[in-house]
Every structure is written in C-alpha cells, then in structure tokens.
Amino acid sequence: MRRIAITGLIGGVVLGTGSACGGGALESTGEENTTEQEPVTASVAEGDYVIKSVHSGKCLAIADESTEKGADLVQDACDGSKSQTFHFALLSGGYYEIKNLNSGKVIEVAGASTAKGAPLQQWDDKNTANQQFQAIALGGGQFSLRVRQTNFAVDVAKASKEDGATVLQWPWSGNPNQKWALVHPSASAQAPTLKDTVIQKGLDAPWDIAFPPDGRMIVTERIGHIKIFESTAANARLLKKISIDNIYSGASEVEAGALGMTLDPDFSRNGYLYVCASRHDENQLRTQLLRYKSSGDSFVFDTYILRRGVGANHYHDGCRVRFGPDGKIWMTTGTGMVENRAQDPNSLNGKILRMNKDGSVPSDNPILHGASGRSVVYDMGHRNPQGLAFNPADGRGWAVGHEHHKTNGIEQHDALTAIKPGANYGWPNPAGPGSGYDSFAWTSDEKGMACSGGAFVSGANWGSWQNHFFVGCMTGAQLAHFSISGSKAKKLTSLYHNKYGRLRSPVFGPDGALYVTTDRHYSGGPTDKIIKIVAKVAPRSALDEFEPQTSQVTSTSQGDSDELDDSDLR
C-alpha cells in the first residue's frame, strides 16, 4: 500500500510531503490537460473547511446562500455560515469532492467546460472529473486547488478583492488569487453563543457607557446625570452621581440632554472624560462637548472643547463622541430640527466633526465644497447621526443615522455610513444613486428601525462575528447585526426582539462583552436597564489545538505507528 508521511498540522490541515504530480504540478504551463491523471497524494484530511483567499482574505461561498443547482461560487466576507463551509471527501486516486454544507451540492466547473475562465458553480453529484479537485500544498498553510479535468487552478476573476467576485478555473500562475487557506471550522469559524444578563436597573434613559481602566463603569443619563458604578458586575454599587448644570429642561422625555461620552486614550495619565450634552448657555440651547477631569472617585468640570456653533433642540441633536485610531475627537451632530443646516458647509449641524483634543481644527481635515475654509467639519448632509464607531479591522469610521432619506420616492429611514472626508449625503434633499450625493453603505426600507448607537466587537470569544457591527434600534426593540467588508455593510439578523424594550446604545467593553442600554418610550419613571452580552464559542477540537511549531511528525520507518497509509485519511 502506498505510504505518505505527515510533515505538519496547520489549522487542522494535514500536509503531504509528496505527490505523484511532483514539482511539475506547481510549475504548470497552464495548458489544458484533459487526459486521465496519475494518482496523486492526498494533502488534506477529510473533513469540513472554510476556504479562504490568500489574496483578498475573503471566503468562498455560494452566491446569495442559494441551495439551487447552478448557483455560482463567489468570494464573500467571511461569516462562518454553512454557505461558506465545505466538506472535502477523499476519492480514489487522492482527489476530492467538495460539497457545500448548506445546499448539499458539490462544486464543479460549469458545463464541464475545458476552457480557461469557465465559472465554478454548485450542482448535483455526478462523480465526474469536472467535480473533482486536487489540493496541492504550497507551504505556509496555503494550497492550490486544481480541477481534475483540466488541471486548471481555482482562481478569483481579475484578482478581485470585492465581495461577490466570480470564482473560475484558470491556468496556474502562482498569483495570490489562486492560493487558498483551508481553515478547519473551529473557534475562529463558528458563530458564538450569547448570554445576556441585566446588570443595572432603575436608570433614567441611559445614553452611553465608558469603562475606566480601574474597572468602574460610567453611564450618562439623558436627564443630565453622570453615574459612576463600582464595576460591571450585576447590581454593582453606585459610587457617585454627578449632575450637569443647565441641561435641557425637557431632557427626560426627548432626545436632548446628557448624551454621548468617551474617555481620553491617555486617561490613565490625564484623567479626562468627554461628554456631549444639550445645554442652555449664553441664552441659547446648544450641543456642546464638555471635558471633565478625574478627581478622587468622581469627576469635576474642566473646560469646554466645543462650546459654540452647534444649535440644539429637543430632537435631532446627534451628539455621539468617540476617539478615532488617529487620536482625534470625532463627534456627530444632528440638524437640531433646522433642516437646511445640513447643507450649509459653514454650519456645524448635520455633520460629522473631527477635531484635535483641544477642539482645534486638524490640518488634514477636508475643506468642504462651498465652505469659507477648513473647519472641524469632516462630512455633511446628515439628519440625525446618533451612532459612531471605528472598525478594529481597518480603522474606518462608521456612523449610524436616523436619516429619513428618500431614494426614487421611497423613504429609507435608517442608514449606516462608511465615513469619508468631504462627503455630502444629501439631507434634506432626495439622495441615493443618481442624485449627485454620496451614497450610504446600507439603508433600511420605508418601515425603518429607528437606529441609534452602534459598536464593533472583537476578540476570539466572538468567533466568526469578530469585527461585526451591532446597532441598537428602537422600532422592533432589537439589536441589529451587520457584517462589514471595507465600505460595505450587510445586515445579517436582529437579536432580542421585544425582549428588553427599545435598545439605544451598544458599547463594547474592555472585557470583550457588549453592553447595551435601553430607552423607555418616554414613559415616566426610571425604568431602564443595562444589559451585558457575553459571547462564547465552543471549545476547539483536538486537531485545532496542535501548535504548528511542535506538530512535526516525520517518521518513515516500516511499521512505525505514526506512519499513515491512504486508508487512514478516509
């Protein structure tokens, strides 16, 4: 019986040392080869895999998660779904049948074509050469997948990095778009299980949360309070309640008051806390950015970062504030119900603002079309952006808005914005494709969800949901779940429908949990909560726990128990 030696285990993939194709298989000229091939050495352990492009970082998937035969094979943002998981079944001669777990259909070259550029699709199992593949180990955990019928490589068309790009057969060139990592479905490819727990009750419209490095939890209440809790544990003791003076008088019942909040990245050194609030000041109602400084176990007002220029109202104040990875302060502002402000480049309302820590204008901010000069305005044309977060995968800023745009006469209530400098999203004018304004990354339908805050999650405990985006929504009382790829967003599902009431602000904590505030529907009394959502993935299999640097098995002596023959891989 022909024997092979295992040289390593990488991510659950068994690498073979030899192949009957020899080195020639890796030096293919790309000419069509439709003759029957010699048996090859199996390089991959039979089992389930996610097939990830070395070039784009995206995963092979069946288009639109279709279960129909003839559906295209494409690349898409990795999400750990069954549509992106494939079973490798070892056939005689060392070839593989590759079956999609969602549809139960096998991958093939469409129409059994022998032409380069023929697309791959899923089809009923016919056990034909156009449905059989060789996996050639390239080293470093990378593979070339070759069609048995032609010896062509599985390739992403035009070396695209975009979602939905066609996957086809093409002569082997060694380019990265023909190289694949076969990832064993383990913790990194599994959706997590979630455990949700109410950790605080009796709050009055909590809007935002911050977590100092000493373990405390700070919460803004729209009514005008900053509350400091001893920890994030359930029912942790309230240590302090700070009242913000001159807060908007109707803050308990509308969308104005003590709203967004963030800690300075250098908080351990300077103790700064930034709070965005709607306040009466100099005989005007304004949206302002205040800076507080740590003092003992409390905070005291220190200075204004942004005092003038942003009008406030009882609705549409925006007022989310975050530090970006660039070290700048980013802040959202609504129109304050004076809608034409959004199209005035010299107004600070209806905008995304970017400023230095002291409130000054960064030298690399864009100058908007029609503006009198460079300012803290970074983009414009928003109605009421209430969410702001930065993707840990690439640092890009994202805004969540209750925008009420009309596109082709259809009102789209909610929007996600991949923030870009100098953009104009059109409010209060009709927007969308063909309007001359910039487009959103995602919009809801005319029913809307009343989206508010948003947060990215990260860490191994989130499994295949790492770097996904979660948005609090009040209509439907739901937590909307999005996958993000570059500047594109895809809504996957919604969680906790009507379980906790209206959900206002998800905030990612330093412990890897997601914290979400509720927002009563303007009914009297402190009835709101903070919910802690802990994610966990199933333990990895024994195969996944091998460390590559210690998994070398090179025995080739006759009769050694570590030596495997072909039947051991079945």
C-alpha positions as CSV (number, residue, x, y, z in Angstrom):
1,M,0.0,0.0,0.0
2,R,1.4,3.5,-1.0
3,R,2.5,5.4,2.1
4,I,2.8,9.1,2.8
5,A,4.4,11.0,5.7
6,I,2.7,13.8,7.6
7,T,5.0,16.8,7.9
8,G,2.8,19.1,9.9
9,L,-0.6,20.0,11.1
10,I,-1.6,23.7,10.4
11,G,-5.0,24.8,11.4
12,G,-6.3,21.3,11.2
13,V,-4.9,20.6,7.7
14,V,-2.7,17.6,7.0
15,L,0.1,18.4,4.7
16,G,1.6,15.7,2.5
17,T,5.3,15.5,1.6
18,G,4.9,14.0,-1.8
19,S,2.7,13.8,-4.9
20,A,2.7,11.7,-8.0
21,C,2.5,15.1,-9.8
22,G,5.8,16.0,-8.3
23,G,7.1,19.5,-8.7
24,G,5.6,19.7,-12.2
25,A,2.2,20.3,-10.7
26,L,3.4,23.5,-9.2
27,E,5.1,24.6,-12.4
28,S,2.0,24.2,-14.6
29,T,2.3,25.9,-18.0
30,G,-1.5,26.4,-17.9
31,E,-2.2,24.3,-21.0
32,E,-5.4,22.3,-20.9
33,N,-4.9,18.7,-19.7
34,T,-8.0,16.6,-20.2
35,T,-6.2,13.3,-20.0
36,E,-6.6,10.9,-17.1
37,Q,-4.1,11.8,-14.5
38,E,-1.9,9.6,-12.4
39,P,-3.0,9.1,-8.8
40,V,-1.9,11.9,-6.5
41,T,-1.0,12.0,-2.8
42,A,-3.8,13.3,-0.6
43,S,-2.8,16.5,1.1
44,V,-5.8,17.4,3.2
45,A,-7.5,15.4,5.9
46,E,-11.1,14.6,5.0
47,G,-13.5,16.9,6.8
48,D,-15.1,20.3,6.8
49,Y,-13.2,23.5,5.9
50,V,-13.7,27.2,5.2
51,I,-11.8,28.1,2.0
52,K,-10.1,31.5,2.5
53,S,-8.4,33.5,-0.2
54,V,-4.8,34.4,0.5
55,H,-5.2,37.4,-1.8
56,S,-8.4,39.0,-0.5
57,G,-8.9,37.5,2.9
58,K,-12.5,36.6,1.8
59,C,-14.1,33.1,1.9
60,L,-15.6,31.0,-0.9
61,A,-19.3,31.0,-0.7
62,I,-22.4,30.1,-2.7
63,A,-23.9,33.2,-4.1
64,D,-26.9,34.5,-2.0
65,E,-26.6,31.4,0.1
66,S,-28.6,29.6,-2.6
67,T,-29.4,25.9,-2.3
68,E,-30.3,25.6,-6.1
69,K,-28.1,23.8,-8.5
70,G,-26.3,26.1,-10.9
71,A,-25.7,28.8,-8.2
72,D,-22.4,30.5,-8.6
73,L,-19.3,30.1,-6.4
74,V,-18.1,33.5,-5.3
75,Q,-15.9,35.1,-2.7
76,D,-17.6,37.0,0.2
77,A,-16.8,38.4,3.6
78,C,-16.1,35.5,5.9
79,D,-19.0,34.9,8.3
80,G,-18.7,31.3,9.4
81,S,-22.0,30.3,7.8
82,K,-22.8,26.9,6.3
83,S,-22.9,28.5,2.9
84,Q,-19.2,29.2,3.4
85,T,-18.3,25.7,4.8
86,F,-17.4,22.8,2.5
87,H,-16.8,19.1,3.1
88,F,-13.8,17.6,1.5
89,A,-14.5,13.9,0.7
90,L,-11.4,11.9,-0.3
91,L,-12.0,9.9,-3.5
92,S,-9.9,7.2,-5.1
93,G,-6.6,8.5,-6.6
94,G,-6.2,11.2,-4.0
95,Y,-8.8,13.6,-5.4
96,Y,-11.6,15.4,-3.5
97,E,-15.2,16.0,-3.9
98,I,-16.0,19.4,-2.4
99,K,-19.6,19.7,-1.1
100,N,-21.3,22.8,0.3
101,L,-22.8,22.1,3.8
102,N,-25.7,24.5,3.2
103,S,-27.0,23.1,0.0
104,G,-25.6,19.5,0.0
105,K,-24.4,20.1,-3.6
106,V,-20.9,19.7,-5.0
107,I,-18.6,22.2,-6.6
108,E,-17.9,21.8,-10.3
109,V,-16.8,23.6,-13.4
110,A,-20.0,24.8,-15.2
111,G,-20.9,22.7,-18.1
112,A,-17.8,20.5,-17.7
113,S,-16.1,23.2,-19.7
114,T,-12.4,22.8,-20.5
115,A,-11.9,26.5,-21.4
116,K,-10.0,28.8,-19.2
117,G,-12.3,31.3,-17.4
118,A,-15.2,28.9,-17.1
119,P,-17.0,29.7,-13.8
120,L,-17.5,27.3,-10.9
121,Q,-20.9,26.5,-9.5
122,Q,-22.7,24.0,-7.4
123,W,-24.5,21.0,-8.9
124,D,-25.9,17.6,-8.1
125,D,-23.2,15.0,-7.5
126,K,-22.3,13.2,-10.8
127,N,-18.8,11.9,-9.8
128,T,-17.3,13.4,-13.0
129,A,-13.8,14.8,-13.5
130,N,-15.1,18.4,-13.5
131,Q,-16.4,17.8,-9.9
132,Q,-13.1,16.5,-8.6
133,F,-10.2,18.5,-7.2
134,Q,-6.6,18.1,-6.2
135,A,-5.3,20.1,-3.2
136,I,-1.6,20.9,-3.7
137,A,0.2,22.1,-0.6
138,L,2.3,25.2,-1.3
139,G,3.7,25.6,2.2
140,G,2.8,28.1,4.9
141,G,-0.7,26.6,5.2
142,Q,-1.5,27.6,1.6
143,F,-3.0,25.4,-1.1
144,S,-3.7,25.4,-4.8
145,L,-6.9,23.7,-5.8
146,R,-6.8,22.1,-9.2
147,V,-9.7,20.8,-11.3
148,R,-9.0,17.2,-12.2
149,Q,-10.5,17.5,-15.7
150,T,-8.2,20.4,-16.8
151,N,-5.5,20.7,-14.1
152,F,-6.5,24.4,-14.1
153,A,-6.4,26.3,-10.7
154,V,-9.4,27.7,-8.8
155,D,-9.0,31.4,-9.3
156,V,-10.7,34.7,-8.3
157,A,-11.6,36.6,-11.5
158,K,-9.4,39.6,-12.2
159,A,-7.7,39.1,-8.9
160,S,-10.7,41.0,-7.3
161,K,-10.9,41.7,-3.6
162,E,-14.6,42.6,-3.8
163,D,-17.5,40.7,-2.3
164,G,-19.3,38.7,-4.9
165,A,-16.4,38.3,-7.3
166,T,-16.7,35.3,-9.6
167,V,-14.6,32.2,-8.9
168,L,-13.4,30.3,-12.1
169,Q,-10.8,28.0,-13.5
170,W,-7.6,29.4,-14.9
171,P,-4.1,28.2,-15.8
172,W,-1.9,28.1,-12.8
173,S,0.3,31.2,-12.4
174,G,1.2,31.2,-8.8
175,N,-0.6,34.5,-8.2
176,P,-2.1,35.0,-4.7
177,N,-5.6,34.9,-6.1
178,Q,-5.0,31.3,-6.9
179,K,-3.8,30.4,-3.3
180,W,-6.2,29.3,-0.6
181,A,-6.0,28.7,3.2
182,L,-8.2,25.7,4.3
183,V,-9.3,26.6,7.7
184,H,-10.8,23.9,9.9
185,P,-14.1,25.1,11.3
186,S,-13.0,25.9,14.9
187,A,-13.5,28.8,17.2
188,S,-12.4,31.3,14.5
189,A,-15.1,30.0,12.1
190,Q,-18.0,29.4,14.4
191,A,-20.7,31.8,15.4
192,P,-20.7,32.4,19.2
193,T,-23.4,31.6,21.7
194,L,-24.6,34.6,23.6
195,K,-25.6,35.0,27.3
196,D,-27.4,38.2,28.1
197,T,-27.8,39.5,31.7
198,V,-29.3,42.6,33.2
199,I,-26.6,44.2,35.3
200,Q,-28.3,47.5,36.3
201,K,-31.9,48.6,36.7
202,G,-33.8,51.7,37.6
203,L,-31.9,54.0,35.2
204,D,-33.5,57.1,33.5
205,A,-32.7,56.9,29.8
206,P,-29.1,55.8,29.9
207,W,-27.4,57.0,26.7
208,D,-23.7,56.0,26.7
209,I,-21.2,54.0,28.7
210,A,-17.5,54.3,29.4
211,F,-15.1,52.0,31.2
212,P,-12.1,53.5,33.1
213,P,-9.1,51.1,33.5
214,D,-9.8,50.6,37.2
215,G,-12.9,48.6,36.5
216,R,-15.6,51.2,37.1
217,M,-18.5,51.7,34.8
218,I,-19.6,55.3,33.9
219,V,-23.1,55.9,32.5
220,T,-24.7,59.1,31.1
221,E,-28.4,59.5,31.8
222,R,-30.2,61.8,29.3
223,I,-31.9,63.7,32.2
224,G,-28.5,65.2,33.0
225,H,-26.6,62.8,35.2
226,I,-23.2,61.1,35.0
227,K,-23.4,57.9,37.2
228,I,-20.3,56.0,38.3
229,F,-20.7,52.4,39.3
230,E,-18.2,50.3,41.2
231,S,-17.8,47.7,38.4
232,T,-19.6,46.0,35.6
233,A,-20.8,43.2,37.9
234,A,-24.6,42.7,38.3
235,N,-26.1,45.2,40.8
236,A,-22.7,46.9,41.4
237,R,-22.8,49.7,43.9
238,L,-23.5,53.3,42.7
239,L,-20.5,55.3,43.8
240,K,-21.3,58.8,42.6
241,K,-24.0,60.8,40.7
242,I,-22.8,64.0,39.0
243,S,-25.4,66.5,37.7
244,I,-24.6,68.5,34.6
245,D,-25.8,72.1,35.1
246,N,-28.1,73.9,32.7
247,I,-29.1,70.7,30.9
248,Y,-32.0,71.0,28.5
249,S,-35.1,71.2,30.7
250,G,-37.1,68.5,28.8
251,A,-34.3,66.0,28.7
252,S,-36.2,63.2,30.4
253,E,-38.7,62.9,27.6
254,V,-37.0,63.7,24.3
255,E,-33.6,63.2,22.6
256,A,-31.6,66.0,24.2
257,G,-29.7,66.1,27.4
258,A,-26.6,64.3,28.6
259,L,-25.8,62.0,25.6
260,G,-22.5,60.7,24.2
261,M,-19.4,60.2,26.3
262,T,-15.9,58.9,25.8
263,L,-12.6,58.6,27.8
264,D,-9.4,60.1,26.6
265,P,-7.0,57.4,25.3
266,D,-4.5,58.8,27.8
267,F,-7.0,58.6,30.6
268,S,-4.6,56.8,33.0
269,R,-2.3,59.8,32.7
270,N,-4.7,62.8,32.3
271,G,-8.0,61.6,33.8
272,Y,-10.1,63.3,31.0
273,L,-13.7,62.3,30.3
274,Y,-15.6,64.0,27.4
275,V,-19.3,64.4,27.5
276,C,-21.6,65.6,24.7
277,A,-24.7,67.4,26.1
278,S,-27.6,69.7,25.1
279,R,-27.3,72.7,27.4
280,H,-28.6,76.3,27.9
281,D,-25.7,78.6,27.6
282,E,-25.4,82.3,26.8
283,N,-29.2,82.5,26.2
284,Q,-29.0,79.7,23.6
285,L,-29.7,76.0,23.5
286,R,-26.6,74.3,22.2
287,T,-25.0,71.0,21.7
288,Q,-21.6,71.2,23.5
289,L,-18.6,69.0,24.1
290,L,-17.6,69.2,27.8
291,R,-14.4,67.9,29.3
292,Y,-14.3,66.6,32.9
293,K,-11.3,65.6,34.9
294,S,-11.0,62.8,37.4
295,S,-10.9,64.0,41.0
296,G,-10.7,61.2,43.6
297,D,-13.5,58.8,42.9
298,S,-15.5,61.5,41.0
299,F,-15.2,64.0,38.1
300,V,-15.3,67.8,38.0
301,F,-15.9,70.0,35.0
302,D,-12.6,71.2,33.5
303,T,-13.3,73.1,30.2
304,Y,-15.3,73.3,27.0
305,I,-13.9,71.6,24.0
306,L,-16.7,72.8,21.7
307,R,-18.9,75.5,23.3
308,R,-20.4,77.4,20.4
309,G,-21.6,76.7,16.9
310,V,-23.9,73.7,17.2
311,G,-27.5,74.5,17.7
312,A,-29.6,72.1,19.8
313,N,-33.3,71.2,20.0
314,H,-35.5,68.7,21.8
315,Y,-34.9,66.3,18.9
316,H,-32.1,65.6,16.3
317,D,-29.0,66.6,18.3
318,G,-26.8,63.6,17.3
319,C,-24.2,64.0,20.0
320,R,-22.2,60.8,19.9
321,V,-18.5,61.2,20.6
322,R,-15.5,58.8,20.1
323,F,-11.8,59.0,19.7
324,G,-10.6,57.6,16.4
325,P,-7.4,55.5,15.9
326,D,-5.9,58.7,14.6
327,G,-6.1,60.2,18.2
328,K,-8.6,62.8,17.1
329,I,-12.0,63.5,18.6
330,W,-14.9,62.6,16.3
331,M,-18.4,63.8,17.1
332,T,-21.8,63.6,15.4
333,T,-24.3,66.4,15.2
334,G,-27.9,66.5,14.0
335,T,-29.8,69.3,12.4
336,G,-31.4,70.5,15.6
337,M,-34.6,70.4,13.6
338,V,-33.4,73.2,11.3
339,E,-33.0,71.0,8.3
340,N,-31.2,73.3,5.9
341,R,-28.2,73.5,8.3
342,A,-27.2,70.0,7.0
343,Q,-26.5,71.5,3.5
344,D,-24.6,74.6,4.9
345,P,-20.9,73.7,4.9
346,N,-20.2,76.6,7.3
347,S,-22.7,75.2,9.9
348,L,-21.7,72.6,12.4
349,N,-25.1,71.0,12.4
350,G,-26.0,67.9,10.4
351,K,-22.3,66.9,10.2
352,I,-19.6,64.5,11.3
353,L,-17.0,66.6,13.1
354,R,-13.3,65.8,13.6
355,M,-11.1,67.9,15.9
356,N,-7.9,67.9,18.0
357,K,-8.1,67.1,21.7
358,D,-8.3,70.8,22.5
359,G,-11.1,71.4,19.9
360,S,-8.8,73.0,17.3
361,V,-9.0,72.2,13.6
362,P,-6.8,69.3,12.3
363,S,-4.5,70.5,9.5
364,D,-5.6,67.4,7.4
365,N,-9.4,68.0,7.6
366,P,-11.0,68.4,4.2
367,I,-12.3,71.8,3.0
368,L,-15.9,71.1,2.0
369,H,-17.3,72.4,-1.2
370,G,-18.7,76.0,-0.6
371,A,-17.0,76.3,2.8
372,S,-15.3,79.5,3.8
373,G,-12.3,77.5,4.9
374,R,-11.0,74.4,6.7
375,S,-13.0,73.7,9.9
376,V,-13.8,70.8,12.2
377,V,-16.5,69.6,9.7
378,Y,-15.4,66.3,8.1
379,D,-18.6,65.5,6.1
380,M,-22.1,66.8,5.8
381,G,-25.7,66.1,4.8
382,H,-26.9,64.2,7.9
383,R,-30.3,64.4,9.6
384,N,-29.6,62.8,13.0
385,P,-26.5,60.6,13.2
386,Q,-26.6,59.1,16.7
387,G,-24.0,56.3,16.4
388,L,-20.3,56.4,15.8
389,A,-17.7,53.6,16.0
390,F,-14.4,52.6,14.4
391,N,-13.8,49.2,12.8
392,P,-10.9,47.5,14.6
393,A,-10.1,45.6,11.4
394,D,-9.1,48.6,9.4
395,G,-9.7,51.8,11.5
396,R,-12.5,53.1,9.3
397,G,-15.1,55.2,11.0
398,W,-18.8,54.3,10.8
399,A,-21.9,56.4,11.6
400,V,-25.4,55.3,12.4
401,G,-28.2,57.7,11.5
402,H,-31.9,58.0,11.6
403,E,-31.8,59.8,8.3
404,H,-35.2,59.5,6.6
405,H,-33.8,59.9,3.1
406,K,-35.9,59.5,0.0
407,T,-34.4,57.5,-2.9
408,N,-36.6,57.2,-6.0
409,G,-39.6,58.3,-4.0
410,I,-39.1,55.6,-1.3
411,E,-38.3,56.7,2.2
412,Q,-35.4,54.9,3.8
413,H,-35.4,55.6,7.5
414,D,-32.1,54.4,8.7
415,A,-28.6,54.4,7.3
416,L,-25.0,53.2,8.0
417,T,-22.3,55.5,6.7
418,A,-18.7,54.5,6.0
419,I,-17.3,57.9,6.8
420,K,-15.2,59.6,4.1
421,P,-13.7,63.1,4.0
422,G,-15.7,65.8,2.3
423,A,-18.7,63.6,1.6
424,N,-22.2,65.0,1.3
425,Y,-25.1,62.6,2.0
426,G,-27.8,65.0,0.8
427,W,-30.2,65.7,3.7
428,P,-32.8,67.2,3.4
429,N,-32.8,66.6,-0.3
430,P,-33.5,63.3,-2.0
431,A,-30.4,61.2,-2.1
432,G,-29.0,57.9,-3.3
433,P,-27.8,56.7,-6.7
434,G,-28.2,59.3,-9.5
435,S,-28.8,62.2,-7.0
436,G,-25.3,63.6,-7.2
437,Y,-24.9,63.0,-3.4
438,D,-22.8,60.3,-1.8
439,S,-24.4,57.0,-1.0
440,F,-24.8,55.3,2.3
441,A,-23.2,51.8,3.0
442,W,-26.7,50.4,4.0
443,T,-30.2,51.8,4.3
444,S,-33.4,50.3,5.8
445,D,-36.7,50.1,4.0
446,E,-39.6,52.6,4.5
447,K,-40.7,50.9,7.7
448,G,-37.4,51.7,9.4
449,M,-35.9,50.5,12.7
450,A,-35.1,53.8,14.4
451,C,-31.4,53.0,14.7
452,S,-29.3,54.8,17.3
453,G,-25.9,53.8,18.7
454,G,-23.5,51.2,17.2
455,A,-20.4,49.2,18.3
456,F,-18.0,46.8,16.8
457,V,-17.0,43.6,18.6
458,S,-13.6,41.9,18.6
459,G,-11.8,39.0,20.3
460,A,-11.7,35.3,19.9
461,N,-14.7,34.8,22.1
462,W,-16.8,36.3,19.2
463,G,-15.7,33.6,16.8
464,S,-16.8,34.3,13.2
465,W,-18.5,37.5,14.4
466,Q,-15.2,39.2,15.1
467,N,-15.3,42.8,13.8
468,H,-19.0,42.6,13.2
469,F,-21.2,45.7,13.9
470,F,-24.2,45.8,16.3
471,V,-26.7,48.6,16.2
472,G,-29.3,49.5,18.8
473,C,-32.8,50.0,17.4
474,M,-36.0,51.2,19.0
475,T,-38.6,50.2,16.4
476,G,-38.9,46.5,16.9
477,A,-36.9,46.8,20.1
478,Q,-33.9,44.9,18.5
479,L,-30.2,44.7,18.3
480,A,-29.3,44.7,14.5
481,H,-26.3,42.6,13.5
482,F,-24.2,43.6,10.5
483,S,-21.1,42.2,8.8
484,I,-18.7,44.8,7.4
485,S,-16.4,44.5,4.5
486,G,-14.4,47.6,3.5
487,S,-17.0,50.3,3.0
488,K,-19.9,47.8,2.6
489,A,-22.4,46.6,5.2
490,K,-24.7,43.6,5.1
491,K,-27.5,43.1,7.6
492,L,-27.4,39.5,8.9
493,T,-30.1,39.3,11.5
494,S,-31.6,41.0,14.6
495,L,-31.4,39.9,18.2
496,Y,-33.6,40.3,21.3
497,H,-36.8,41.4,19.5
498,N,-39.0,43.0,22.2
499,K,-37.2,41.2,25.0
500,Y,-35.9,44.3,26.7
501,G,-37.8,47.1,25.0
502,R,-36.2,49.9,22.9
503,L,-32.4,49.4,22.6
504,R,-30.4,52.7,22.5
505,S,-26.7,52.2,22.7
506,P,-24.4,49.1,22.4
507,V,-20.9,49.7,23.7
508,F,-18.0,47.3,23.6
509,G,-16.3,46.7,26.9
510,P,-12.6,46.1,27.7
511,D,-13.6,42.6,29.0
512,G,-14.8,41.6,25.5
513,A,-18.5,41.8,26.4
514,L,-21.1,44.0,24.7
515,Y,-23.1,46.4,26.9
516,V,-26.5,47.7,25.7
517,T,-28.7,50.5,27.2
518,T,-32.4,50.5,27.0
519,D,-34.6,53.6,26.3
520,R,-38.2,53.6,27.7
521,H,-40.7,55.1,25.3
522,Y,-40.9,58.4,27.1
523,S,-43.0,56.9,29.9
524,G,-42.5,58.2,33.3
525,G,-40.1,56.9,35.9
526,P,-36.6,55.4,36.0
527,T,-37.3,52.0,34.4
528,D,-34.3,51.5,32.1
529,K,-31.6,48.9,32.2
530,I,-28.1,48.0,31.1
531,I,-27.7,44.5,29.6
532,K,-24.4,42.7,29.4
533,I,-23.9,40.3,26.5
534,V,-21.2,37.7,26.8
535,A,-20.1,35.8,23.7
536,K,-18.5,32.3,23.8
537,V,-17.5,29.8,21.2
538,A,-17.4,26.0,21.5
539,P,-14.1,24.5,22.5
540,R,-11.8,23.7,19.7
541,S,-11.3,20.1,18.5
542,A,-8.1,18.3,19.4
543,L,-7.0,18.7,15.8
544,D,-7.1,22.5,16.2
545,E,-5.1,22.5,19.3
546,F,-1.9,21.4,17.6
547,E,0.8,24.1,17.6
548,P,2.5,24.2,14.2
549,Q,6.0,24.5,15.6
550,T,5.6,21.4,17.7
551,S,3.5,19.2,15.4
552,Q,6.2,17.8,13.3
553,V,5.8,14.0,12.6
554,T,8.3,12.8,10.2
555,S,8.7,9.0,10.9
556,T,9.1,6.9,7.8
557,S,10.4,3.6,9.2
558,Q,8.5,0.5,8.3
559,G,5.9,-0.5,10.8
560,D,6.0,2.8,12.9
561,S,2.6,3.6,14.4
562,D,3.0,7.3,13.3
563,E,3.1,6.3,9.7
564,L,-0.1,6.5,7.7
565,D,-1.3,5.0,4.5
566,D,-4.1,6.3,2.3
567,S,-6.8,4.4,4.1
568,D,-6.0,6.2,7.3
569,L,-7.0,9.5,5.7
570,R,-10.5,8.4,4.7
